[in-house]
Amino acid sequence: MIHSMTGYARKEFKGDWGTAVWEIRSVNQRYLETYLRLPEQLRGLEPILRERFRKHLERGKVECNLRFESQTNAGQLQVNEALAEQLIDSALWVIDRAGQGQLNPLDVLRWPGVMAAPEQDMDELNTRLLAGFDEVLGLFIESRQSEGDKLKVLIEQRLDGIQVEVTKVRALMPQILDWQRQRLVDRLAEAKLELESTRVEQEIILLAQRIDVAEELDRLGMHITETHKILKKGGACGRRLDFMMQEFNRESNTLGSKSINAETTQSAVELKVLIEQMREQIQNIE
């Protein structure tokens, strides 16, 4: 299957452990680059996440974001009484020295470390979060595959267009060679040059060799076949397809340089347009 380097997936998970939202997005990149945004207490998941991305992806700039809120019941909150007493004593001392102000109990409770929830079982939490990540990763890969299927259709349409132009030029070549041969004979007659028939035939043969594009058309046909094979095989084929575009360009350039009439010139231009359209789409393929 063909996979695009562009994809997106997001899903929210809830449980007695809290609420988590995984979000993964990616864009084109020559190599695989992963950027992770995780809560500080979950940084230990980074190596695991990077390894799972490497296992399933070959190329692309991937951004992964996790938003997590721990589930804490009010009855489970614990008060650090020693710290609270120190804060109260310090606040009362300041009020006494300043001669004004009052103590707000809520301010004491908001002080870092005064209120605390029981520590979660991190192993169990990590297991739950990684299970959610695997699910979102699957959705993310499906989205890249869906985009890849669309790209494959577009590329195959351009390959069909190239085949049409190849067939058209091949059908025109006998007519073009006959026209060019008569044109050469007419020019010699106009110039009133009398050359031996063998010499005329030699000139015609040399001319035919210069404008003959049979080899280029054959190679274009082979490139079409090979590109179809690559698309059918699938996998991480973006680099191979990009190489094929270079081969297509080489043959179309030669075809254009040998063109001697409007029809073949138009076909050479159309080939360049189709190849460029394919190249643009292939930049998105993994």
C-alpha positions in Angstrom: 0.0 0.0 0.0 1.0 3.6 -0.7 1.3 5.9 2.4 1.3 9.7 2.3 3.6 11.6 4.7 0.6 13.8 5.6 -1.8 12.5 8.2 -3.7 13.4 11.3 -5.4 11.5 14.2 -6.8 12.6 17.6 -8.7 10.7 20.3 -9.7 11.3 23.9 -9.5 8.5 26.6 -11.1 8.5 30.0 -10.8 6.2 33.0 -10.5 6.1 36.8 -6.9 7.2 36.2 -7.9 10.4 34.5 -8.4 11.9 31.1 -5.9 11.8 28.2 -6.0 13.3 24.7 -3.5 11.9 22.1 -3.0 13.9 18.9 -0.6 13.0 16.1 0.0 15.0 12.9 2.6 14.8 10.2 3.9 16.6 7.1 6.5 16.0 4.4 10.1 15.5 5.4 13.0 13.8 3.8 13.7 11.6 6.8 11.7 10.6 9.9 11.7 13.3 12.6 9.5 13.0 15.7 8.6 15.9 18.0 6.9 14.9 21.3 5.0 17.2 23.7 4.3 15.4 27.0 3.5 16.4 30.6 6.7 16.6 32.7 5.7 13.6 34.8 5.3 11.4 31.7 8.6 12.2 30.0 9.7 8.6 30.6 7.4 7.6 27.7 9.5 9.4 25.1 11.9 6.5 24.2 9.0 4.1 23.9 7.0 6.4 21.7 10.0 7.2 19.4 10.6 3.5 19.0 7.0 2.8 18.0 7.1 5.6 15.5 10.3 4.2 14.0 8.7 0.7 13.8 5.7 1.9 11.7 7.0 5.0 9.8 9.8 5.6 7.4 9.6 9.3 6.6 7.8 12.5 7.6 7.9 15.2 10.2 5.7 13.9 13.0 4.3 15.9 15.9 2.8 14.0 18.8 1.0 15.8 21.7 -0.4 14.4 24.9 -2.7 16.3 27.2 -3.3 14.5 30.5 -5.4 15.3 33.6 -5.2 13.1 36.6 -8.5 11.9 38.2 -8.5 12.9 41.9 -11.5 12.7 44.2 -11.8 15.4 46.9 -12.0 12.8 49.6 -8.6 11.5 48.6 -6.8 14.8 49.1 -4.2 14.9 51.9 -3.1 18.0 53.8 0.5 18.5 54.8 -0.3 19.7 58.3 3.3 20.5 59.2 3.7 22.7 56.2 0.3 24.4 56.7 1.2 25.2 60.3 4.5 26.8 59.2 2.7 28.9 56.6 0.1 30.0 59.1 2.7 31.0 61.7 4.7 32.9 59.1 1.6 34.7 57.8 0.5 35.7 61.3 3.9 37.0 62.1 3.9 39.1 59.0 0.4 40.5 59.8 1.5 41.2 63.3 4.6 43.1 62.2 2.8 44.9 59.4 -0.1 45.9 61.6 -2.6 45.1 58.9 -4.0 42.3 56.7 -5.7 39.1 57.4 -5.1 35.4 56.8 -7.1 33.7 54.1 -7.2 29.9 54.7 -7.7 29.2 51.0 -4.4 30.9 50.2 -2.8 28.5 52.6 -4.4 25.5 50.9 -3.3 26.7 47.5 0.4 26.9 48.5 2.4 24.3 46.7 2.8 21.1 48.7 0.0 21.8 51.2 -2.6 19.8 49.4 -1.6 16.6 47.7 -3.3 13.7 46.0 -2.1 10.1 46.6 0.5 9.1 44.1 -0.7 7.1 41.1 0.6 3.8 40.1 2.8 5.0 37.2 3.3 1.6 35.7 -0.5 1.1 35.4 -0.9 4.7 34.2 1.8 4.2 31.5 0.2 1.0 30.4 -3.2 2.8 29.9 -1.6 5.7 28.1 0.4 3.6 25.8 -2.6 1.5 24.9 -4.4 4.8 23.9 -1.3 5.8 21.9 -1.3 2.6 20.0 -5.0 3.1 19.1 -4.4 6.7 17.9 -1.2 5.6 16.0 -3.4 3.0 14.1 -5.9 5.8 13.2 -3.0 8.0 12.1 -1.5 5.3 9.9 -5.0 4.7 8.3 -5.2 8.4 7.5 -1.8 8.3 5.8 -2.9 5.2 3.9 -6.1 6.9 2.8 -4.2 9.9 1.5 -1.7 7.5 -0.2 -4.5 5.8 -2.0 -5.6 9.1 -3.4 -2.1 10.0 -4.5 -1.8 6.6 -6.2 -4.9 7.3 -8.3 -3.6 10.7 -9.4 -0.2 9.3 -10.3 -1.7 6.4 -12.3 -3.9 8.9 -14.2 -0.7 10.8 -15.2 1.0 7.6 -16.3 -2.0 6.9 -18.5 -1.6 10.4 -20.0 2.1 9.7 -20.7 1.2 6.5 -22.4 -1.2 8.3 -24.7 1.5 10.8 -25.7 4.0 8.0 -26.3 1.5 6.1 -28.5 0.7 9.3 -30.4 4.3 10.1 -31.2 5.1 6.6 -32.2 2.2 6.6 -34.6 3.4 9.9 -36.1 7.1 8.9 -36.7 6.7 7.1 -40.1 4.8 10.1 -41.4 7.3 12.5 -40.0 10.2 10.6 -41.5 8.5 10.5 -44.9 7.8 14.2 -44.7 11.4 15.0 -43.8 12.7 12.8 -46.6 10.6 14.6 -49.2 11.6 17.9 -47.7 15.2 17.1 -48.2 14.7 16.0 -51.8 12.8 19.1 -52.6 15.5 21.4 -51.1 18.1 19.6 -53.2 15.9 20.1 -56.3 15.4 23.8 -55.5 19.1 24.2 -55.1 19.6 22.4 -58.4 22.1 20.1 -56.9 22.6 16.8 -58.6 23.8 14.2 -56.1 24.1 10.5 -56.5 21.2 8.5 -55.3 23.4 6.7 -52.8 24.5 10.1 -51.4 20.9 11.2 -51.0 20.1 8.0 -49.2 23.0 8.5 -46.9 21.8 12.0 -46.0 18.3 10.7 -45.4 19.6 8.0 -43.2 21.7 10.4 -41.1 18.7 12.7 -40.8 16.5 9.9 -39.7 19.0 8.9 -37.1 19.0 12.4 -35.7 15.3 12.7 -35.4 14.4 9.1 -34.5 12.9 8.9 -31.0 12.1 5.2 -31.0 14.6 4.6 -28.3 13.3 7.4 -26.1 9.7 6.1 -26.6 10.8 2.6 -25.7 12.4 3.8 -22.5 9.4 5.9 -21.6 7.3 2.8 -22.0 9.6 0.9 -19.7 9.5 3.7 -17.1 5.7 3.6 -17.2 5.7 -0.2 -16.5 8.3 0.1 -13.7 6.4 2.9 -12.0 3.2 0.9 -12.1 5.2 -2.0 -10.5 6.5 0.3 -7.7 3.0 1.6 -7.0 1.6 -2.0 -6.9 4.3 -3.2 -4.5 3.7 -0.2 -2.2 5.6 0.3 1.1 8.1 3.1 1.5 8.6 3.8 -2.2 8.8 7.6 -2.3 12.5 7.7 -3.0 12.2 5.1 -5.8 9.4 7.0 -7.4 11.4 10.2 -7.2 14.2 8.5 -9.1 11.8 7.4 -11.7 10.7 11.0 -12.3 14.3 11.9 -13.0 14.4 9.1 -15.7 11.1 10.4 -17.1 12.5 13.9 -17.4 15.6 12.7 -19.1 13.7 11.0 -21.9 11.2 13.8 -22.3 14.0 16.3 -22.6 15.6 14.3 -25.4 12.3 13.8 -27.1 11.8 17.6 -27.0 15.3 18.3 -28.4 14.6 15.9 -31.4 11.2 17.3 -32.2 10.9 18.8 -35.7 7.2 19.4 -36.0 4.3 20.9 -34.0 2.7 17.6 -33.0 5.8 16.1 -31.4 6.7 19.4 -29.8 3.2 19.6 -28.3 3.6 16.0 -27.0 7.0 16.8 -25.5 5.4 19.8 -23.6 2.5 17.7 -22.4 4.9 15.0 -21.2 6.8 17.6 -19.1 3.5 18.8 -17.6 2.4 15.3 -16.7 5.8 14.4 -15.2 5.9 17.6 -13.1 2.4 16.9 -11.8 3.5 13.4 -10.8 6.7 14.7 -9.2 4.7 17.1 -7.1 2.4 14.3 -5.8 5.3 12.0 -5.2 6.9 14.5 -2.8 4.0 13.6 -0.4 4.7 9.8 -0.5 6.5 8.1 2.3 
